[in-house]
């Protein structure tokens, strides 16, 4: 999704994200894996976004 952005734009985005990093496939994988394995969590909206929220 971010492959079309130049390095300067990526760095500016990182500054806006509380965890100061762009999410990677591994980050989403870990969240999905947890949801698949967990048998107790229900009715939640999980957003692996590093704390960055667009309203």
Buried (B, 14 or more C-beta within 10 A) or exposed (E): EEEEEEEEEEEEBBEEBEEEEBBEEEBEEEBEEEEEEEEEEEEEEEEEBBEBEEE
